[in-house]
């Protein structure tokens, strides 16, 4: 196989998300759940979905309210 063929068949490297699914994270700023409930900064949640290779995450919260929120990566930290 020629170098040109290998180059064209090569797959682009996939982005590795900062937080894989089921990671426990902490919010760095106040946010709102998909249902409109407020989540305070410092709340812990679990990543249930990774969007766009880790640009945003669907996070499930149990406290202080029960709900899911879509949060950008820069607004989260590892717990």
PyMOL commands that set and color helices and strands:
alter all, ss='L'
color gray80, all
select helices_A, chain A and resi 3-9+73-75
alter helices_A, ss='H'
color red, helices_A
select strands_A, chain A and resi 24-27+31-32+38-39+44-51+56-61+67-72+76-78
alter strands_A, ss='S'
color yellow, strands_A
deselect
rebuild
show_as cartoon
